[in-house]
């Protein structure tokens, strides 16, 4: 399919099909359902995690038509952990869901971009190729100890600044957790010396935390 005739620029490496057309045109994305819950008045809140190169983004939708969120003819609703293909458009500052289907997804073994499943072995993806090596990050999934913890004021919000160190690390790492993170409420109970499980991306000494839990 030629993108020149449609004006659409396809970025498979990001898990998103981005475009330069008007905002009401549909965008496609592959991701994992993070949350689906009832809200008021009368709509559902859907949160989908979409991995782009070395980063995890969250797409949030307010869905008024509950039938749109049924994943099969039996009327079962989508659940946390389901792989999905989304079709949505942007209106003002909001994402508006047009369609969602259950699908098998895969991740790039290097940058973890969300991609449609394939039987072929992946070595990398377009996202890895597009980014210079000095911009690549290291995926971490490890136990770390809280060395220090402070609440600080940043440009748009307050946040918890964490200093963390793994058992075998010779230097500490730093992370900032803002209120938009699902695990933000844990921060108030965190103490120096606590052990925690960190999933995220490390670049130098900075860690972009995707998931966080305490023991």
matplotlib code that plots the C-alpha trace (Angstrom):
import matplotlib.pyplot as plt

x = [0.0, 1.4, 1.5, 1.9, -1.6, -3.1, -0.8, -0.4, 3.1, 3.4, 5.7, 5.6, 8.5, 6.4, 3.4, 1.4, 0.3, 0.8, -0.5, -0.4, -4.1, -6.9, -7.3, -10.5, -8.7, -8.1, -4.9, -4.0, -2.0, -1.2, -1.1, -2.0, -5.1, -3.9, -7.3, -11.0, -13.3, -16.7, -16.8, -19.5, -21.7, -22.3, -19.1, -16.1, -12.5, -10.0, -6.3, -4.0, -0.2, 1.6, 5.3, 7.3, 11.1, 12.6, 9.4, 5.9, 3.0, -0.5, -3.5, -6.6, -10.2, -13.6, -16.0, -19.7, -20.7, -20.0, -20.7, -17.5, -15.6, -17.0, -14.2, -16.4, -20.0, -20.7, -20.5, -17.3, -15.6, -11.9, -9.7, -6.4, -3.6, -5.5, -3.5, -5.5, -5.5, -6.9, -8.5, -8.9, -8.9, -7.9, -10.4, -9.1, -6.9, -8.6, -8.3, -11.6, -11.9, -13.4, -12.7, -10.9, -10.2, -8.5, -5.2, -1.9, 0.9, 4.7, 7.5, 10.8, 13.5, 15.7, 13.4, 10.2, 8.0, 4.5, 4.1, 1.7, 2.6, 4.7, 6.1, 9.4, 12.2, 12.8, 16.3, 15.3, 12.7, 12.4, 12.5, 15.9, 17.3, 15.9, 17.5, 21.3, 23.0, 23.9, 20.1, 19.4, 18.4, 18.9, 15.9, 15.9, 13.8, 15.5, 15.3, 16.7, 17.1, 15.8, 18.9, 17.0, 13.5, 12.4, 9.3, 10.2, 8.4, 8.9, 7.7, 4.2, 3.8, 5.3, 7.0, 9.0, 12.7, 14.2, 17.8, 18.0, 20.8, 20.8, 22.6, 25.5, 25.5, 28.6, 26.7, 23.2, 20.4, 17.8, 14.1, 11.2, 7.7, 4.8, 1.1, 0.1, 1.8, -0.5, 2.0, 2.3, 0.3, 2.9, 5.5, 4.0, 4.7, 8.2, 11.1, 14.9, 16.2, 13.1, 13.6, 11.5, 11.1, 11.7, 10.8, 11.8, 14.4, 17.8, 19.8, 23.0, 22.0, 18.4, 15.6, 12.2, 10.1, 7.3, 6.2, 7.1, 6.2, 7.5, 8.2]
y = [0.0, 3.4, 5.9, 8.8, 8.6, 8.5, 10.9, 8.3, 7.6, 4.1, 3.6, -0.2, 0.3, 2.3, 0.0, 2.9, 4.0, 7.7, 10.2, 13.8, 13.9, 15.6, 14.5, 12.6, 10.1, 6.6, 5.6, 1.9, 0.5, -2.9, -3.2, -4.9, -4.1, -2.6, -1.8, -1.9, -0.5, 1.0, 4.8, 7.3, 8.5, 5.4, 4.9, 2.5, 3.5, 1.6, 1.8, 0.1, -0.2, 0.3, -0.2, 2.2, 1.9, 1.7, 3.2, 2.2, 4.5, 4.3, 5.1, 6.1, 6.0, 6.9, 4.5, 5.1, 2.1, -1.0, -3.3, -2.0, -3.6, -7.1, -9.4, -12.1, -13.0, -14.4, -10.8, -11.4, -8.1, -7.5, -8.3, -7.1, -8.8, -9.2, -8.4, -6.0, -4.1, -0.6, 1.8, 5.3, 8.9, 12.1, 14.8, 17.9, 16.4, 13.0, 9.6, 8.3, 4.5, 3.4, -0.3, -2.9, -6.6, -9.4, -10.3, -12.0, -9.6, -9.8, -7.6, -6.7, -8.6, -5.4, -2.4, -4.2, -2.3, -3.8, -5.6, -8.1, -11.7, -13.6, -17.1, -15.7, -15.1, -11.4, -10.1, -6.4, -4.1, -0.8, 1.0, -0.4, 0.5, 4.0, 5.0, 5.4, 2.9, 5.7, 6.3, 2.6, 1.8, -1.3, -3.3, -4.1, -6.5, -6.8, -6.4, -3.1, -1.4, 2.1, 4.2, 7.5, 8.9, 12.5, 14.3, 17.1, 19.8, 19.5, 21.7, 20.3, 18.1, 16.8, 13.5, 11.0, 11.0, 7.6, 6.5, 2.8, 0.2, -3.5, -6.0, -6.4, -2.8, -0.7, 2.6, 3.7, 4.6, 7.3, 7.4, 9.8, 8.6, 10.9, 10.7, 9.4, 6.1, 3.3, 2.4, 6.0, 5.3, 2.8, 5.6, 7.0, 3.8, 3.3, 3.5, 3.7, 0.1, -1.4, -3.9, -3.5, -5.2, -2.8, -3.2, -0.5, 1.1, 2.3, 5.0, 5.9, 6.2, 7.2, 4.6, 5.0, 2.7, 0.8, -1.3, -1.3, -3.5, -4.1, -7.3]
z = [0.0, -1.0, 1.8, -0.6, -1.8, 1.7, 3.5, 6.2, 7.7, 9.1, 12.0, 12.8, 15.2, 17.6, 17.6, 16.4, 12.9, 13.0, 10.4, 9.2, 8.3, 10.3, 13.9, 13.2, 11.0, 12.6, 14.2, 14.8, 17.7, 19.2, 23.0, 26.3, 28.3, 31.7, 33.1, 32.3, 35.0, 35.4, 35.9, 36.5, 35.0, 32.9, 31.0, 31.1, 31.5, 29.3, 29.7, 27.2, 27.4, 24.1, 23.9, 21.7, 21.3, 24.9, 26.4, 27.5, 26.8, 28.2, 26.1, 28.1, 26.8, 28.2, 26.4, 26.5, 24.3, 26.4, 23.4, 21.9, 24.8, 24.2, 22.9, 21.5, 20.5, 24.0, 25.3, 27.4, 28.2, 27.6, 30.6, 32.0, 30.1, 26.8, 23.7, 21.5, 18.2, 18.6, 16.1, 17.5, 16.7, 18.6, 19.4, 21.3, 24.0, 24.2, 22.5, 21.2, 20.7, 17.4, 17.5, 19.5, 18.7, 20.5, 18.9, 19.5, 19.9, 20.2, 21.3, 19.8, 21.8, 21.8, 22.4, 23.3, 20.8, 20.6, 17.3, 15.7, 16.4, 13.9, 13.6, 12.2, 14.7, 15.4, 15.9, 16.0, 14.5, 12.6, 16.0, 16.9, 13.4, 13.5, 16.8, 17.1, 19.4, 21.9, 22.4, 23.2, 26.8, 29.0, 30.1, 33.8, 35.8, 39.2, 42.9, 44.2, 47.6, 48.4, 49.3, 49.6, 49.0, 48.6, 47.5, 45.1, 43.1, 39.4, 36.5, 36.3, 39.3, 42.6, 42.4, 44.4, 43.6, 44.4, 44.7, 44.1, 44.1, 43.2, 45.3, 42.8, 41.6, 42.3, 41.7, 42.5, 40.0, 40.1, 39.2, 39.6, 40.1, 39.3, 40.3, 36.9, 37.6, 38.8, 41.7, 42.9, 46.1, 47.2, 47.5, 50.7, 52.6, 51.2, 53.5, 53.1, 53.1, 51.6, 48.8, 45.7, 42.3, 39.4, 35.8, 33.5, 31.2, 32.3, 30.5, 32.2, 35.9, 35.2, 35.3, 33.6, 35.9, 34.1, 37.1, 40.8, 43.7, 47.3, 49.1]

ax = plt.figure().add_subplot(projection="3d")
ax.plot(x, y, z, "-o")
ax.set_aspect("equal")
plt.show()
